[in-house]
Amino acid sequence: MVLLQTLVISVILSMIAVMVLKWVLSRYMFAARNYRSTVAKVHSTGWAMQRFSTWNFNTSAVGSSGSTVLDTKSVTFTTSGSGDTMRTFSFQSDQDQ
């Protein structure tokens, strides 16, 4: 009888351990995904600010697209509009999968 009780308790404890481990790993994956997303956004924003300061309101220097690599991540931009009219800029940065 004692052996059966020990077996049941060990099975219950191992099931609890598996549930806790799954919860911890899911929290870790969520935090890692959030971190990578934030880093990608910072890369693209930083590159955008660097490009804007380089162009210095010289709209003829602005190309229709471009790309660079920051910390092994590709950052690209595209523009729409032309001349001295309003231009729309889109920046994208790669994320780890």
N, C-alpha and C positions, 0 to 999 in steps of 0.2 A: 504494500500500500504506500509506503514511504517513497519507494522508487517511482511509482506513478505520479505522486504529488510533485516530486522533484522534476520529473519530465514535463509535466504540465506547466509548472512555474518557469522552467527554462525556455519552453516554447513561447510563453507569453512575454517574457523579458526580451527574447530575440525579436519578436514581432514589434515590440515597442522600440527597440533599438533601430530596426529598419525604418520605421515611420519617422523617428527623429532624424536619422541620417538623410532620408528623402527630403524632409523639410529644410534641413541645413543646406543641402546641395541646391535646392530650388531657390533659396534666398541668395546663395552665392551666385548662381547663374543670372538672377535678376539684377544684382548689383554690378556684375561684370558687364552685362549688356548695357546698363545705364551709363556706366563709366565710359565704354567705348563710344556710345552715342554722343556723350558730352565732349569727349576728346575730338571726335570728328567735327562737331559743330565749332569748337574753338579753333581748329585748324583752318576751316573754311572762312570763319570770321576774321581771323588774324591775317590770312592772305588777302582777303578783300580790303582790309584797312591798309595793308602795305601797298596794294595796287592803286587804291584811291590816292594815297599820298604821293605815289610816283607820277600818276597822271596829272596832278596839280591843275585840274580844270581844263586841261588841254584835250578836248574831245577828239581831235584828230589822232591822238596817240592811242586811243582805246580801240582795240581790235574787236572783232565780232565774237571771238572765243579764244581760250587759252587754257593752259594747264601747267601744273608744277607738282613736285613731290615734296611733302613735308613729313619728316619722321617716317619714311617709307609708306606714306599714304598719298594717294593721288588726289589732287584738288583741281577741279575744272571750273571755268566760268563761261557763260554765254551772255550776250547782250542783245537787246532788241531796241529799235529806235535808231535814229541817225542824226548827224549834224549837232546843232545846238538845242534840239528838242529834248524832251525828257527821255532818258534811257532807262531801261529795266535790266538789272543785273541778277543773274542766278548763279549761286555758288554751290557746289556739291563736293563732298569729301567721302572717300571710301571708308568703310568700317570693317573691322575684323568680323568674320562670320562665326 
